[in-house]
Amino acid sequence: MLYLKRFKSDRFGLFPNNIRLKRGEKIMQACFEAMVGCKELIELGFKPHQAKQIIRECKEYLAQVEGIDFYYNRQVSIVPARVVEKLFNIQVSG
């Protein structure tokens, strides 16, 4: 586990300025987003094909609009929850 001691990377703006980490608090809570896969969407009540289509459209948005080339990979099957919420107005996280 990673713990807060001293960040050299913080000066490069990798961590948001509005998040204040206390001493000993785990970094994992601050720097990773909630991710959504097909199984989570199926648990919300979508049919398997609908869930795959939602993931596919989110990957297309991330690759073309936000310019993240990682999502051109066919084997990537999870996307950030914020994108699903933004594109489809579906409350996924929380």
N, C-alpha and C positions, 0 to 999 in steps of 0.2 A: 504494500500500500504506500501511496505517496502522501507525505505530510508536509505542511507548510513550515519551512525554516527560513529560507531567503530565496527570492525569485530574481534571477537575472533576466528571465524571459519577460517579466512583467514590464520592464522598461521599453520593450518592443511593442507593447500594446496587445499581447496575446490574451491577456485577461481583462475583462471589462472593468472600467474604473469604478463603477457603482457597486461592485461586489467587494465587500471587505471581509477577508478571511481572518478568523481569530487564530491565535497560535495553537497549533496542534489539530486544526480542523482539516478534514480530508479534502484534497483537491478534487477528487472525483465528483463531488457534488456541484462544483462551480464550473468546470470546463467541459462537461459532456452534456449533449442534448438528449432528450427522450427520443428513441427511435421506434418506428412502427413497421411491422412486417405483415405478411398476409394472415398469419394466425391471429394476430390481435384484431385485425379488421373482421375476420370471420367470427371471432368471439363477440364483436359488437353487433352482429346480425347480418352482415353482408354475405352474399353467396360467394363461393370460391372464385368464380370467373370475375365477378365484380371487384373483389379484393385485389386480384392480380392486375386488373385494368387500372385501378386507382394507383397502385404502386408503379405501374408502367408510366402513367401520365405524370406522376410526381418526379420520377427519374428523368423524364424528358424535360420537364420544367427546370430541374436542377442542372442538367447538362447544357441546355440551350440558353436559358435566361440568366441563370446565376454563373454559368461558365465553369462548373465543376466537372472536369473530364472523368473523374472517378465513376460517375453514374452512367457512362456509356457502356460499362461492363455488363454483360448479360447475367453474370452470376451474382451481382449485388441484388439482394432481395429485401432490403430495409431502407427506409427513408426517414428523415427527421419528422417528428410529429407536427412541427410548426408549418411544414409545407402542406401536409394533408389538411390541417385546419385552415390554412390560407386559401387553398384552391377549392376545397369542397365544403367548407364551413361545417366540418364534423368535429365535435369536441372529442379528442382522443386522449389527451393526457390529463391526469388529475381527476 
